[in-house]
């Protein structure tokens, strides 16, 4: 999905993906000069909303396991001269020192993890975060309304794969979006592993439950 992810995501979400990414950043009170870890960072779609709050003295550590996405990140950094350190590695085993970042963010990366992996991710985020630091994550979710859920399930499992075929000539990988989304449910199910890791957690629903987010603080 790497080569076409940005455009398909923007079109099929009717622009809401960008609204939700911006919301993910606004959930944090990022100070100038901060060090931010962007996990499952894709092609760096969140960076546009980080540039101003981070400022010239700050730094973004971008982590993604996909070489295709990391290659696209490098081109984005070169075009816009962003203060980003790109790491092509597994977010579940971060090569970052304890207490080394001020904030952690992640947009639309949680749904591919199972329960034990989410618990491991929570522990890693807690480990690298400085005391008093904060995290913000956001993910597409299955709405709680029965009728909206029926429409939403049809849309992510049938319509989005067709859009993927138009841009990538491959329908199978985009079919997985519906599988992952339905299996994930919402961020409500992620509250417990993050609390168990030591975070103070706040849950928020967006656009009738089509997305959900967690804002977390490390005491």
Secondary structure, DSSP 8 states (H G I E B T S, - for coil): -GGGHHHHHHHHTTTHHHHHHHHHHHTS---TT-EEEEET-TTTTTHHHHHHHH-TT-EEEEE-S-HHHHHHHHHHHHHHT--EEEE-S-GGG----TT-EEEEEEES-GGG--HHHHHHHHHHHHHHEEEEEEEEEEEE---SSHHHHHHHHHIIIIIHHHHHHHHHS--HHHHHHHHHHHHH--GGGGHHHHHHHTEEEEEEEETTTTEEEEEEEE-
